[in-house]
Amino acid sequence: MEIDSRMARELARKFEMESNKREIEITENWKKDLEVVYRKKYESLGALQVELKNLMERMNNRIRALTAIVKEG
């Protein structure tokens, strides 16, 4: 089955739209996590740093997992 250029452009456009929607969802989730850290009352700067480090570590773990998936694909 051969795909003409119009159909290929339409598929690429749909893929881009879905990709953008997914990126919005991911960014909104990270924003919510960051807002939780921002709103929380901390006893010290050290406690805030620990919380930020935990958030960054979760982000790094997700990046590593996605990177591994991309490399396998």
N, C-alpha and C positions, 0 to 999 in steps of 0.2 A: 504494500500500500504506500503510495507516494503522497506526501503532504505538500500542497502548493504554498507559495510564499505568504499568501493572505492568511491561510490557516496557521502557518508557523508563527506569524506576527501575533495573531489572536491568542494562540497558546502561550506565547512568551508574555503577552500583556496580562493574561489571567494568572500565570505563575507569579509575575511581579506583584500583582495586587494581593494575592494570597500571602506571599512572602512579607509584604509590607504590613498586612493585617497581623501576622504572627509576631513581627518585630514590635508592633505597637503593644500587643498583649504582654510580651516579655518585659518591655520597658515599663509598662504600667505596674507589673508585679514587683520589679525591683524598686520602683518609686514608692510603692506601698511599704515595702520593707524598710526603706530609708526613712520614710515618714515616721514609722514606729520608733526608730532610733532617735530621730529628731525630737519627738514629743515626750519621750521618756525622761524622767528626772533622774539625774545621776548624782551620786554622792561626791564624785571627784572626776577630774579630767581622765584619770587612769581608767575608771570604769567605762567612760565613753569610748576611750581608745580600744578597750577590749571588745566592746560591742561592735565598733566599726571594723575591727580586725576579723571578727566572726563573720560579718556580712561580706567582707572582701574574700574571705576564705571560701564561703559558699559560692560566690561568683566565680572564683578561680576553679573550683571543682566542676562547676557547670561548663565552663569554657574548656577544660580538659576533656570532659566527657563528649562534648560536641566535636572537638577537634579529632578525637579518636574515631568517632563515627564518620566524619568527613574523610579521614585518611583511609578507612576501610572501604568506603564507597567508591 
